Amino acid sequence: MPDYKYSFEYPEYEEFQIRSRLRRIGKLRIKPSTILWKPANGKRFYSVSIDDFTQWIMRPRTGATKTKL
């Protein structure tokens, strides 16, 4: 692959505000190797690796279901 003079700069993470109709619930931040959660009035994020999240979400006791196509 050739060396280019310019390149695209990607964001380090994607961040989303989670809301109910009346209030903000918190923030969800997704990085390539980590998922972070911060409650609405929290000062710090809680974090979990993608690997740990994957193992947790696929356990039957979480109640998570596969989406339909």
mmCIF file of the N, C-alpha and C atoms, coordinates in Angstrom:
data_MODEL
# 
_entry.id   MODEL 
# 
loop_
_atom_site.group_PDB 
_atom_site.id 
_atom_site.type_symbol 
_atom_site.label_atom_id 
_atom_site.label_alt_id 
_atom_site.label_comp_id 
_atom_site.label_asym_id 
_atom_site.label_entity_id 
_atom_site.label_seq_id 
_atom_site.pdbx_PDB_ins_code 
_atom_site.Cartn_x 
_atom_site.Cartn_y 
_atom_site.Cartn_z 
_atom_site.occupancy 
_atom_site.B_iso_or_equiv 
_atom_site.pdbx_formal_charge 
_atom_site.auth_seq_id 
_atom_site.auth_comp_id 
_atom_site.auth_asym_id 
_atom_site.auth_atom_id 
_atom_site.pdbx_PDB_model_num 
ATOM 1   N N  . MET A 1 1  ? 0.840   -1.172  0.000  1.00 0.00 ? 1  MET A N  1 
ATOM 2   C CA . MET A 1 1  ? 0.000   0.000   0.000  1.00 0.00 ? 1  MET A CA 1 
ATOM 3   C C  . MET A 1 1  ? 0.892   1.245   0.000  1.00 0.00 ? 1  MET A C  1 
ATOM 4   N N  . PRO A 1 2  ? 0.595   2.215   -0.829 1.00 0.00 ? 2  PRO A N  1 
ATOM 5   C CA . PRO A 1 2  ? 1.459   3.396   -0.917 1.00 0.00 ? 2  PRO A CA 1 
ATOM 6   C C  . PRO A 1 2  ? 1.369   4.274   0.333  1.00 0.00 ? 2  PRO A C  1 
ATOM 7   N N  . ASP A 1 3  ? 2.419   5.025   0.556  1.00 0.00 ? 3  ASP A N  1 
ATOM 8   C CA . ASP A 1 3  ? 2.425   6.016   1.633  1.00 0.00 ? 3  ASP A CA 1 
ATOM 9   C C  . ASP A 1 3  ? 1.703   7.261   1.143  1.00 0.00 ? 3  ASP A C  1 
ATOM 10  N N  . TYR A 1 4  ? 0.666   7.671   1.843  1.00 0.00 ? 4  TYR A N  1 
ATOM 11  C CA . TYR A 1 4  ? -0.082  8.853   1.443  1.00 0.00 ? 4  TYR A CA 1 
ATOM 12  C C  . TYR A 1 4  ? 0.367   10.077  2.226  1.00 0.00 ? 4  TYR A C  1 
ATOM 13  N N  . LYS A 1 5  ? 0.277   11.227  1.619  1.00 0.00 ? 5  LYS A N  1 
ATOM 14  C CA . LYS A 1 5  ? 0.636   12.472  2.283  1.00 0.00 ? 5  LYS A CA 1 
ATOM 15  C C  . LYS A 1 5  ? -0.415  12.857  3.330  1.00 0.00 ? 5  LYS A C  1 
ATOM 16  N N  . TYR A 1 6  ? -1.687  12.549  3.046  1.00 0.00 ? 6  TYR A N  1 
ATOM 17  C CA . TYR A 1 6  ? -2.783  12.881  3.951  1.00 0.00 ? 6  TYR A CA 1 
ATOM 18  C C  . TYR A 1 6  ? -3.538  11.618  4.342  1.00 0.00 ? 6  TYR A C  1 
ATOM 19  N N  . SER A 1 7  ? -4.244  11.695  5.438  1.00 0.00 ? 7  SER A N  1 
ATOM 20  C CA . SER A 1 7  ? -5.050  10.551  5.848  1.00 0.00 ? 7  SER A CA 1 
ATOM 21  C C  . SER A 1 7  ? -6.295  11.042  6.589  1.00 0.00 ? 7  SER A C  1 
ATOM 22  N N  . PHE A 1 8  ? -7.270  10.175  6.729  1.00 0.00 ? 8  PHE A N  1 
ATOM 23  C CA . PHE A 1 8  ? -8.464  10.499  7.499  1.00 0.00 ? 8  PHE A CA 1 
ATOM 24  C C  . PHE A 1 8  ? -8.170  10.286  8.973  1.00 0.00 ? 8  PHE A C  1 
ATOM 25  N N  . GLU A 1 9  ? -8.752  11.125  9.794  1.00 0.00 ? 9  GLU A N  1 
ATOM 26  C CA . GLU A 1 9  ? -8.614  10.969  11.242 1.00 0.00 ? 9  GLU A CA 1 
ATOM 27  C C  . GLU A 1 9  ? -9.945  10.473  11.785 1.00 0.00 ? 9  GLU A C  1 
ATOM 28  N N  . TYR A 1 10 ? -9.919  9.350   12.447 1.00 0.00 ? 10 TYR A N  1 
ATOM 29  C CA . TYR A 1 10 ? -11.130 8.748   12.984 1.00 0.00 ? 10 TYR A CA 1 
ATOM 30  C C  . TYR A 1 10 ? -11.316 9.155   14.449 1.00 0.00 ? 10 TYR A C  1 
ATOM 31  N N  . PRO A 1 11 ? -12.534 9.214   14.916 1.00 0.00 ? 11 PRO A N  1 
ATOM 32  C CA . PRO A 1 11 ? -12.727 9.489   16.342 1.00 0.00 ? 11 PRO A CA 1 
ATOM 33  C C  . PRO A 1 11 ? -12.223 8.313   17.176 1.00 0.00 ? 11 PRO A C  1 
ATOM 34  N N  . GLU A 1 12 ? -11.763 8.598   18.372 1.00 0.00 ? 12 GLU A N  1 
ATOM 35  C CA . GLU A 1 12 ? -11.275 7.549   19.258 1.00 0.00 ? 12 GLU A CA 1 
ATOM 36  C C  . GLU A 1 12 ? -12.419 6.742   19.850 1.00 0.00 ? 12 GLU A C  1 
ATOM 37  N N  . TYR A 1 13 ? -13.616 7.339   19.867 1.00 0.00 ? 13 TYR A N  1 
ATOM 38  C CA . TYR A 1 13 ? -14.775 6.649   20.427 1.00 0.00 ? 13 TYR A CA 1 
ATOM 39  C C  . TYR A 1 13 ? -16.056 7.269   19.885 1.00 0.00 ? 13 TYR A C  1 
ATOM 40  N N  . GLU A 1 14 ? -17.155 6.555   20.085 1.00 0.00 ? 14 GLU A N  1 
ATOM 41  C CA . GLU A 1 14 ? -18.488 7.066   19.790 1.00 0.00 ? 14 GLU A CA 1 
ATOM 42  C C  . GLU A 1 14 ? -19.192 7.227   21.129 1.00 0.00 ? 14 GLU A C  1 
ATOM 43  N N  . GLU A 1 15 ? -19.896 8.325   21.310 1.00 0.00 ? 15 GLU A N  1 
ATOM 44  C CA . GLU A 1 15 ? -20.564 8.579   22.588 1.00 0.00 ? 15 GLU A CA 1 
ATOM 45  C C  . GLU A 1 15 ? -22.026 8.918   22.333 1.00 0.00 ? 15 GLU A C  1 
ATOM 46  N N  . PHE A 1 16 ? -22.893 8.364   23.167 1.00 0.00 ? 16 PHE A N  1 
ATOM 47  C CA . PHE A 1 16 ? -24.323 8.560   23.023 1.00 0.00 ? 16 PHE A CA 1 
ATOM 48  C C  . PHE A 1 16 ? -24.940 8.967   24.352 1.00 0.00 ? 16 PHE A C  1 
ATOM 49  N N  . GLN A 1 17 ? -25.865 9.907   24.313 1.00 0.00 ? 17 GLN A N  1 
ATOM 50  C CA . GLN A 1 17 ? -26.646 10.292  25.482 1.00 0.00 ? 17 GLN A CA 1 
ATOM 51  C C  . GLN A 1 17 ? -27.866 9.376   25.510 1.00 0.00 ? 17 GLN A C  1 
ATOM 52  N N  . ILE A 1 18 ? -28.137 8.743   26.626 1.00 0.00 ? 18 ILE A N  1 
ATOM 53  C CA . ILE A 1 18 ? -29.304 7.884   26.777 1.00 0.00 ? 18 ILE A CA 1 
ATOM 54  C C  . ILE A 1 18 ? -30.327 8.667   27.586 1.00 0.00 ? 18 ILE A C  1 
ATOM 55  N N  . ARG A 1 19 ? -31.534 8.780   27.033 1.00 0.00 ? 19 ARG A N  1 
ATOM 56  C CA . ARG A 1 19 ? -32.581 9.578   27.674 1.00 0.00 ? 19 ARG A CA 1 
ATOM 57  C C  . ARG A 1 19 ? -33.877 8.798   27.766 1.00 0.00 ? 19 ARG A C  1 
ATOM 58  N N  . SER A 1 20 ? -34.652 9.108   28.799 1.00 0.00 ? 20 SER A N  1 
ATOM 59  C CA . SER A 1 20 ? -36.052 8.718   28.808 1.00 0.00 ? 20 SER A CA 1 
ATOM 60  C C  . SER A 1 20 ? -36.797 9.969   28.354 1.00 0.00 ? 20 SER A C  1 
ATOM 61  N N  . ARG A 1 21 ? -38.079 9.963   28.323 1.00 0.00 ? 21 ARG A N  1 
ATOM 62  C CA . ARG A 1 21 ? -38.806 11.150  27.860 1.00 0.00 ? 21 ARG A CA 1 
ATOM 63  C C  . ARG A 1 21 ? -38.564 12.375  28.741 1.00 0.00 ? 21 ARG A C  1 
ATOM 64  N N  . LEU A 1 22 ? -38.404 12.153  30.017 1.00 0.00 ? 22 LEU A N  1 
ATOM 65  C CA . LEU A 1 22 ? -38.321 13.283  30.943 1.00 0.00 ? 22 LEU A CA 1 
ATOM 66  C C  . LEU A 1 22 ? -36.927 13.612  31.455 1.00 0.00 ? 22 LEU A C  1 
ATOM 67  N N  . ARG A 1 23 ? -35.999 12.679  31.326 1.00 0.00 ? 23 ARG A N  1 
ATOM 68  C CA . ARG A 1 23 ? -34.684 12.950  31.919 1.00 0.00 ? 23 ARG A CA 1 
ATOM 69  C C  . ARG A 1 23 ? -33.580 12.177  31.211 1.00 0.00 ? 23 ARG A C  1 
ATOM 70  N N  . ARG A 1 24 ? -32.366 12.634  31.466 1.00 0.00 ? 24 ARG A N  1 
ATOM 71  C CA . ARG A 1 24 ? -31.179 11.956  30.933 1.00 0.00 ? 24 ARG A CA 1 
ATOM 72  C C  . ARG A 1 24 ? -30.835 10.797  31.861 1.00 0.00 ? 24 ARG A C  1 
ATOM 73  N N  . ILE A 1 25 ? -30.593 9.630   31.300 1.00 0.00 ? 25 ILE A N  1 
ATOM 74  C CA . ILE A 1 25 ? -30.253 8.431   32.063 1.00 0.00 ? 25 ILE A CA 1 
ATOM 75  C C  . ILE A 1 25 ? -28.741 8.333   32.258 1.00 0.00 ? 25 ILE A C  1 
ATOM 76  N N  . GLY A 1 26 ? -27.981 8.617   31.195 1.00 0.00 ? 26 GLY A N  1 
ATOM 77  C CA . GLY A 1 26 ? -26.534 8.535   31.283 1.00 0.00 ? 26 GLY A CA 1 
ATOM 78  C C  . GLY A 1 26 ? -25.895 8.606   29.911 1.00 0.00 ? 26 GLY A C  1 
ATOM 79  N N  . LYS A 1 27 ? -24.612 8.288   29.878 1.00 0.00 ? 27 LYS A N  1 
ATOM 80  C CA . LYS A 1 27 ? -23.841 8.281   28.630 1.00 0.00 ? 27 LYS A CA 1 
ATOM 81  C C  . LYS A 1 27 ? -23.278 6.898   28.393 1.00 0.00 ? 27 LYS A C  1 
ATOM 82  N N  . LEU A 1 28 ? -23.280 6.496   27.137 1.00 0.00 ? 28 LEU A N  1 
ATOM 83  C CA . LEU A 1 28 ? -22.666 5.259   26.713 1.00 0.00 ? 28 LEU A CA 1 
ATOM 84  C C  . LEU A 1 28 ? -21.550 5.632   25.744 1.00 0.00 ? 28 LEU A C  1 
ATOM 85  N N  . ARG A 1 29 ? -20.343 5.188   26.034 1.00 0.00 ? 29 ARG A N  1 
ATOM 86  C CA . ARG A 1 29 ? -19.189 5.471   25.185 1.00 0.00 ? 29 ARG A CA 1 
ATOM 87  C C  . ARG A 1 29 ? -18.616 4.141   24.711 1.00 0.00 ? 29 ARG A C  1 
ATOM 88  N N  . ILE A 1 30 ? -18.423 4.018   23.415 1.00 0.00 ? 30 ILE A N  1 
ATOM 89  C CA . ILE A 1 30 ? -17.918 2.772   22.847 1.00 0.00 ? 30 ILE A CA 1 
ATOM 90  C C  . ILE A 1 30 ? -16.567 3.038   22.190 1.00 0.00 ? 30 ILE A C  1 
ATOM 91  N N  . LYS A 1 31 ? -15.570 2.307   22.660 1.00 0.00 ? 31 LYS A N  1 
ATOM 92  C CA . LYS A 1 31 ? -14.219 2.373   22.110 1.00 0.00 ? 31 LYS A CA 1 
ATOM 93  C C  . LYS A 1 31 ? -13.917 1.036   21.443 1.00 0.00 ? 31 LYS A C  1 
ATOM 94  N N  . PRO A 1 32 ? -12.853 0.941   20.677 1.00 0.00 ? 32 PRO A N  1 
ATOM 95  C CA . PRO A 1 32 ? -12.549 -0.330  20.007 1.00 0.00 ? 32 PRO A CA 1 
ATOM 96  C C  . PRO A 1 32 ? -12.373 -1.523  20.954 1.00 0.00 ? 32 PRO A C  1 
ATOM 97  N N  . SER A 1 33 ? -11.930 -1.287  22.168 1.00 0.00 ? 33 SER A N  1 
ATOM 98  C CA . SER A 1 33 ? -11.696 -2.414  23.077 1.00 0.00 ? 33 SER A CA 1 
ATOM 99  C C  . SER A 1 33 ? -12.484 -2.314  24.385 1.00 0.00 ? 33 SER A C  1 
ATOM 100 N N  . THR A 1 34 ? -13.294 -1.271  24.557 1.00 0.00 ? 34 THR A N  1 
ATOM 101 C CA . THR A 1 34 ? -13.948 -1.027  25.839 1.00 0.00 ? 34 THR A CA 1 
ATOM 102 C C  . THR A 1 34 ? -15.334 -0.417  25.646 1.00 0.00 ? 34 THR A C  1 
ATOM 103 N N  . ILE A 1 35 ? -16.246 -0.758  26.558 1.00 0.00 ? 35 ILE A N  1 
ATOM 104 C CA . ILE A 1 35 ? -17.542 -0.103  26.646 1.00 0.00 ? 35 ILE A CA 1 
ATOM 105 C C  . ILE A 1 35 ? -17.583 0.621   27.987 1.00 0.00 ? 35 ILE A C  1 
ATOM 106 N N  . LEU A 1 36 ? -17.975 1.891   27.974 1.00 0.00 ? 36 LEU A N  1 
ATOM 107 C CA . LEU A 1 36 ? -18.022 2.682   29.200 1.00 0.00 ? 36 LEU A CA 1 
ATOM 108 C C  . LEU A 1 36 ? -19.437 3.193   29.435 1.00 0.00 ? 36 LEU A C  1 
ATOM 109 N N  . TRP A 1 37 ? -19.844 3.266   30.694 1.00 0.00 ? 37 TRP A N  1 
ATOM 110 C CA . TRP A 1 37 ? -21.154 3.770   31.097 1.00 0.00 ? 37 TRP A CA 1 
ATOM 111 C C  . TRP A 1 37 ? -20.978 4.782   32.217 1.00 0.00 ? 37 TRP A C  1 
ATOM 112 N N  . LYS A 1 38 ? -21.655 5.928   32.092 1.00 0.00 ? 38 LYS A N  1 
ATOM 113 C CA . LYS A 1 38 ? -21.636 6.927   33.164 1.00 0.00 ? 38 LYS A CA 1 
ATOM 114 C C  . LYS A 1 38 ? -23.081 7.308   33.454 1.00 0.00 ? 38 LYS A C  1 
ATOM 115 N N  . PRO A 1 39 ? -23.545 7.096   34.699 1.00 0.00 ? 39 PRO A N  1 
ATOM 116 C CA . PRO A 1 39 ? -24.895 7.516   35.063 1.00 0.00 ? 39 PRO A CA 1 
ATOM 117 C C  . PRO A 1 39 ? -25.041 9.031   34.905 1.00 0.00 ? 39 PRO A C  1 
ATOM 118 N N  . ALA A 1 40 ? -26.262 9.510   34.802 1.00 0.00 ? 40 ALA A N  1 
ATOM 119 C CA . ALA A 1 40 ? -26.541 10.922  34.532 1.00 0.00 ? 40 ALA A CA 1 
ATOM 120 C C  . ALA A 1 40 ? -25.800 11.877  35.453 1.00 0.00 ? 40 ALA A C  1 
ATOM 121 N N  . ASN A 1 41 ? -25.762 11.609  36.720 1.00 0.00 ? 41 ASN A N  1 
ATOM 122 C CA . ASN A 1 41 ? -25.101 12.522  37.651 1.00 0.00 ? 41 ASN A CA 1 
ATOM 123 C C  . ASN A 1 41 ? -23.736 12.006  38.106 1.00 0.00 ? 41 ASN A C  1 
ATOM 124 N N  . GLY A 1 42 ? -23.216 11.015  37.403 1.00 0.00 ? 42 GLY A N  1 
ATOM 125 C CA . GLY A 1 42 ? -21.933 10.430  37.774 1.00 0.00 ? 42 GLY A CA 1 
ATOM 126 C C  . GLY A 1 42 ? -20.767 11.295  37.332 1.00 0.00 ? 42 GLY A C  1 
ATOM 127 N N  . LYS A 1 43 ? -19.660 11.163  38.037 1.00 0.00 ? 43 LYS A N  1 
ATOM 128 C CA . LYS A 1 43 ? -18.450 11.906  37.685 1.00 0.00 ? 43 LYS A CA 1 
ATOM 129 C C  . LYS A 1 43 ? -17.472 11.049  36.901 1.00 0.00 ? 43 LYS A C  1 
ATOM 130 N N  . ARG A 1 44 ? -17.591 9.731   37.020 1.00 0.00 ? 44 ARG A N  1 
ATOM 131 C CA . ARG A 1 44 ? -16.669 8.819   36.346 1.00 0.00 ? 44 ARG A CA 1 
ATOM 132 C C  . ARG A 1 44 ? -17.438 7.742   35.598 1.00 0.00 ? 44 ARG A C  1 
ATOM 133 N N  . PHE A 1 45 ? -16.764 7.199   34.582 1.00 0.00 ? 45 PHE A N  1 
ATOM 134 C CA . PHE A 1 45 ? -17.336 6.111   33.811 1.00 0.00 ? 45 PHE A CA 1 
ATOM 135 C C  . PHE A 1 45 ? -17.046 4.771   34.484 1.00 0.00 ? 45 PHE A C  1 
ATOM 136 N N  . TYR A 1 46 ? -17.951 3.832   34.314 1.00 0.00 ? 46 TYR A N  1 
ATOM 137 C CA . TYR A 1 46 ? -17.716 2.425   34.615 1.00 0.00 ? 46 TYR A CA 1 
ATOM 138 C C  . TYR A 1 46 ? -17.276 1.814   33.294 1.00 0.00 ? 46 TYR A C  1 
ATOM 139 N N  . SER A 1 47 ? -16.285 0.933   33.314 1.00 0.00 ? 47 SER A N  1 
ATOM 140 C CA . SER A 1 47 ? -15.809 0.374   32.054 1.00 0.00 ? 47 SER A CA 1 
ATOM 141 C C  . SER A 1 47 ? -15.724 -1.149  32.129 1.00 0.00 ? 47 SER A C  1 
ATOM 142 N N  . VAL A 1 48 ? -15.873 -1.757  30.956 1.00 0.00 ? 48 VAL A N  1 
ATOM 143 C CA . VAL A 1 48 ? -15.734 -3.204  30.827 1.00 0.00 ? 48 VAL A CA 1 
ATOM 144 C C  . VAL A 1 48 ? -15.130 -3.464  29.443 1.00 0.00 ? 48 VAL A C  1 
ATOM 145 N N  . SER A 1 49 ? -14.283 -4.472  29.367 1.00 0.00 ? 49 SER A N  1 
ATOM 146 C CA . SER A 1 49 ? -13.670 -4.787  28.074 1.00 0.00 ? 49 SER A CA 1 
ATOM 147 C C  . SER A 1 49 ? -14.726 -5.380  27.145 1.00 0.00 ? 49 SER A C  1 
ATOM 148 N N  . ILE A 1 50 ? -14.487 -5.261  25.861 1.00 0.00 ? 50 ILE A N  1 
ATOM 149 C CA . ILE A 1 50 ? -15.385 -5.854  24.868 1.00 0.00 ? 50 ILE A CA 1 
ATOM 150 C C  . ILE A 1 50 ? -15.473 -7.365  25.077 1.00 0.00 ? 50 ILE A C  1 
ATOM 151 N N  . ASP A 1 51 ? -14.348 -8.001  25.397 1.00 0.00 ? 51 ASP A N  1 
ATOM 152 C CA . ASP A 1 51 ? -14.348 -9.453  25.626 1.00 0.00 ? 51 ASP A CA 1 
ATOM 153 C C  . ASP A 1 51 ? -15.244 -9.828  26.806 1.00 0.00 ? 51 ASP A C  1 
ATOM 154 N N  . ASP A 1 52 ? -15.119 -9.102  27.925 1.00 0.00 ? 52 ASP A N  1 
ATOM 155 C CA . ASP A 1 52 ? -15.951 -9.384  29.093 1.00 0.00 ? 52 ASP A CA 1 
ATOM 156 C C  . ASP A 1 52 ? -17.425 -9.108  28.798 1.00 0.00 ? 52 ASP A C  1 
ATOM 157 N N  . PHE A 1 53 ? -17.704 -8.025  28.075 1.00 0.00 ? 53 PHE A N  1 
ATOM 158 C CA . PHE A 1 53 ? -19.076 -7.706  27.714 1.00 0.00 ? 53 PHE A CA 1 
ATOM 159 C C  . PHE A 1 53 ? -19.668 -8.810  26.843 1.00 0.00 ? 53 PHE A C  1 
ATOM 160 N N  . THR A 1 54 ? -18.898 -9.279  25.865 1.00 0.00 ? 54 THR A N  1 
ATOM 161 C CA . THR A 1 54 ? -19.367 -10.334 24.959 1.00 0.00 ? 54 THR A CA 1 
ATOM 162 C C  . THR A 1 54 ? -19.709 -11.602 25.729 1.00 0.00 ? 54 THR A C  1 
ATOM 163 N N  . GLN A 1 55 ? -18.844 -12.000 26.638 1.00 0.00 ? 55 GLN A N  1 
ATOM 164 C CA . GLN A 1 55 ? -19.111 -13.192 27.441 1.00 0.00 ? 55 GLN A CA 1 
ATOM 165 C C  . GLN A 1 55 ? -20.358 -13.002 28.303 1.00 0.00 ? 55 GLN A C  1 
ATOM 166 N N  . TRP A 1 56 ? -20.507 -11.836 28.911 1.00 0.00 ? 56 TRP A N  1 
ATOM 167 C CA . TRP A 1 56 ? -21.646 -11.567 29.780 1.00 0.00 ? 56 TRP A CA 1 
ATOM 168 C C  . TRP A 1 56 ? -22.966 -11.541 29.010 1.00 0.00 ? 56 TRP A C  1 
ATOM 169 N N  . ILE A 1 57 ? -23.025 -10.817 27.902 1.00 0.00 ? 57 ILE A N  1 
ATOM 170 C CA . ILE A 1 57 ? -24.290 -10.616 27.182 1.00 0.00 ? 57 ILE A CA 1 
ATOM 171 C C  . ILE A 1 57 ? -24.812 -11.914 26.580 1.00 0.00 ? 57 ILE A C  1 
ATOM 172 N N  . MET A 1 58 ? -23.942 -12.869 26.303 1.00 0.00 ? 58 MET A N  1 
ATOM 173 C CA . MET A 1 58 ? -24.368 -14.121 25.689 1.00 0.00 ? 58 MET A CA 1 
ATOM 174 C C  . MET A 1 58 ? -24.785 -15.184 26.698 1.00 0.00 ? 58 MET A C  1 
ATOM 175 N N  . ARG A 1 59 ? -24.656 -14.904 27.994 1.00 0.00 ? 59 ARG A N  1 
ATOM 176 C CA . ARG A 1 59 ? -25.113 -15.848 29.014 1.00 0.00 ? 59 ARG A CA 1 
ATOM 177 C C  . ARG A 1 59 ? -26.639 -15.881 29.049 1.00 0.00 ? 59 ARG A C  1 
ATOM 178 N N  . PRO A 1 60 ? -27.219 -17.069 29.174 1.00 0.00 ? 60 PRO A N  1 
ATOM 179 C CA . PRO A 1 60 ? -28.685 -17.173 29.186 1.00 0.00 ? 60 PRO A CA 1 
ATOM 180 C C  . PRO A 1 60 ? -29.343 -16.356 30.306 1.00 0.00 ? 60 PRO A C  1 
ATOM 181 N N  . ARG A 1 61 ? -28.707 -16.243 31.447 1.00 0.00 ? 61 ARG A N  1 
ATOM 182 C CA . ARG A 1 61 ? -29.365 -15.557 32.571 1.00 0.00 ? 61 ARG A CA 1 
ATOM 183 C C  . ARG A 1 61 ? -29.482 -14.037 32.397 1.00 0.00 ? 61 ARG A C  1 
ATOM 184 N N  . THR A 1 62 ? -28.791 -13.454 31.406 1.00 0.00 ? 62 THR A N  1 
ATOM 185 C CA . THR A 1 62 ? -28.947 -12.020 31.168 1.00 0.00 ? 62 THR A CA 1 
ATOM 186 C C  . THR A 1 62 ? -30.290 -11.714 30.528 1.00 0.00 ? 62 THR A C  1 
ATOM 187 N N  . GLY A 1 63 ? -30.886 -12.704 29.868 1.00 0.00 ? 63 GLY A N  1 
ATOM 188 C CA . GLY A 1 63 ? -32.166 -12.495 29.211 1.00 0.00 ? 63 GLY A CA 1 
ATOM 189 C C  . GLY A 1 63 ? -32.029 -11.802 27.853 1.00 0.00 ? 63 GLY A C  1 
ATOM 190 N N  . ALA A 1 64 ? -30.814 -11.615 27.384 1.00 0.00 ? 64 ALA A N  1 
ATOM 191 C CA . ALA A 1 64 ? -30.601 -10.980 26.079 1.00 0.00 ? 64 ALA A CA 1 
ATOM 192 C C  . ALA A 1 64 ? -31.057 -11.933 24.970 1.00 0.00 ? 64 ALA A C  1 
ATOM 193 N N  . THR A 1 65 ? -31.689 -11.375 23.957 1.00 0.00 ? 65 THR A N  1 
ATOM 194 C CA . THR A 1 65 ? -32.147 -12.185 22.829 1.00 0.00 ? 65 THR A CA 1 
ATOM 195 C C  . THR A 1 65 ? -31.530 -11.671 21.540 1.00 0.00 ? 65 THR A C  1 
ATOM 196 N N  . LYS A 1 66 ? -31.447 -12.532 20.557 1.00 0.00 ? 66 LYS A N  1 
ATOM 197 C CA . LYS A 1 66 ? -30.925 -12.141 19.250 1.00 0.00 ? 66 LYS A CA 1 
ATOM 198 C C  . LYS A 1 66 ? -31.964 -11.277 18.547 1.00 0.00 ? 66 LYS A C  1 
ATOM 199 N N  . THR A 1 67 ? -31.501 -10.290 17.808 1.00 0.00 ? 67 THR A N  1 
ATOM 200 C CA . THR A 1 67 ? -32.411 -9.436  17.044 1.00 0.00 ? 67 THR A CA 1 
ATOM 201 C C  . THR A 1 67 ? -32.860 -10.165 15.786 1.00 0.00 ? 67 THR A C  1 
ATOM 202 N N  . LYS A 1 68 ? -33.992 -9.750  15.277 1.00 0.00 ? 68 LYS A N  1 
ATOM 203 C CA . LYS A 1 68 ? -34.497 -10.341 14.033 1.00 0.00 ? 68 LYS A CA 1 
ATOM 204 C C  . LYS A 1 68 ? -33.959 -9.537  12.865 1.00 0.00 ? 68 LYS A C  1 
ATOM 205 N N  . LEU A 1 69 ? -33.737 -10.197 11.758 1.00 0.00 ? 69 LEU A N  1 
ATOM 206 C CA . LEU A 1 69 ? -33.224 -9.519  10.573 1.00 0.00 ? 69 LEU A CA 1 
ATOM 207 C C  . LEU A 1 69 ? -34.239 -8.649  9.989  1.00 0.00 ? 69 LEU A C  1 
# 
